[in-house]
Amino acid sequence: MLCGGKKSYFAAAVCIITLTSMVTLSYLRLQRLSHLPKIIQEGSRCRGKITNSTITALKDNRTFIISPYFDDRESKVTRVIGIVHHEDVKQLYCWFCCQPDGKIYVSKAKIDVHSDRFGFPYGAADIVCLEPENCDPTHVSIHQSPHGSIDQLPRFEIKNRKTETFSVDFTVCISAMFGNYNNVLQFIQSMEMYKILGVQKVVIYKNNCSHLMEKVLKFYMEEGTVEIIPWPINSHLRVSSKWHFMQDGAHIGYYGQITALNDCLYRNMQRSKFVVLNDADEIILPLKHPDWKTMMSSLQEQNPGTGIFLFENHIFPETVSTHVFNISAWNTVPGVNILQHVHREPDRQHVINPRKMIIDPRKVIQTSVHSVLRAYGNSVNVPMDVALIYHCRVPLQGNLPRESLIRDTTLWRYNSSLIMNVNKVLYQTVL
């Protein structure tokens, strides 16, 4: 009886597992079918005004479109970078117009709100739609319904449709420049250090800055180093200059930094071998190599299959300075002279230093500020004896006496080239 009972229990368990699997597979199949593109009109012309705005509000004024990107790493989809309210996000549909046959396809979107919102009600989201199999649409409209007319809806160009060869090795993404930014000297020094280390392109999501800073940005744009992405996020949402929610009525943190970083990642996916995610007051300083190219070649050789390299952030307080490199011409320029700040704070006990990243963009699906959220490649923490982030800012450990700080003059290895290059920019812009 006991054996028979055991067999009966086993058979019942197998039945339950089999039925559960069948139901799950059927549900997943129906889910996939519900997201397949469907023809709703034929013989139509692609209508709707093509928008060139960086941030576009949909009709509900609670969903904001940044830009769509073609992504065929798993299946043929359009991935739209957007901002949504994490609770009130409604169903969305992609409307594709296929020319020259004039067929309009509608795809039900999967809305993937990024997990890092830091408590704010609005956050970055991927709005992902399967594309029609026999069409490579160049534009898409986003609608809250699979029915009706989209003649009045904005149309967005789908970027990354054509495969390109890398035009640069390193692109730095800076998001976002706000608060009437006027740290002119440190910005120029950072830019010139990036170039010394091997950067060819710096993408800046600019909310606002000072008039003097505008002149500097214009110089770098004309030089071909800087690309400015207008970032008027405070025209759409109440923004916070903090990264975590403070119960102050703000909708989104740090001027939508995470959304900008994800847009920058996809924007440069096909044109840059590596993308560097850091702020304008941060410089990844190699200790064992002269530049980033040799450093990354070595790191990739040691870590095959790795797409994300994380570097430890170290604070060099701007309140502690040295008289070396007190260059008189620079004293009239607003901002910090990083060459005079070579003392770093020691590690704090029981506090993990945040990290910033150099990534292979083709191996990343979603990124946050200090880590990636979804990726295909492995991540590696780069040891501090290989490289560290020189971060010159207000101190985190302001009560420490000078003798408790660590003197670190790694930056001075570049001083002659840096001074010469900074002077050239200053004399053409500020002085």
Beta strands, then each sheet from edge to edge (+ up, - down):
strand 1: 38-41
strand 2: 56-57
strand 3: 63-71
strand 4: 77-85
strand 5: 93-98
strand 6: 103-108
strand 7: 110-113
strand 8: 122-130
strand 9: 139-143
strand 10: 156-157
strand 11: 168-177
strand 12: 201-206
strand 13: 226-230
strand 14: 272-277
strand 15: 282-286
strand 16: 306-317
strand 17: 343-344
strand 18: 355-359
strand 19: 364-367
strand 20: 372-375
strand 21: 378-381
strand 22: 387-393
strand 23: 406-407
sheet 1: 1+ 6- 5+ 9- 10+
sheet 2: 2+ 3- 4+ 8- 7+
sheet 3: 13+ 12+ 11+ 14+ 18- 16+ 21+
sheet 4: 13+ 12+ 11+ 14+ 18- 16+ 22+ 15-
sheet 5: 17+ 23-
sheet 6: 19+ 20-
end
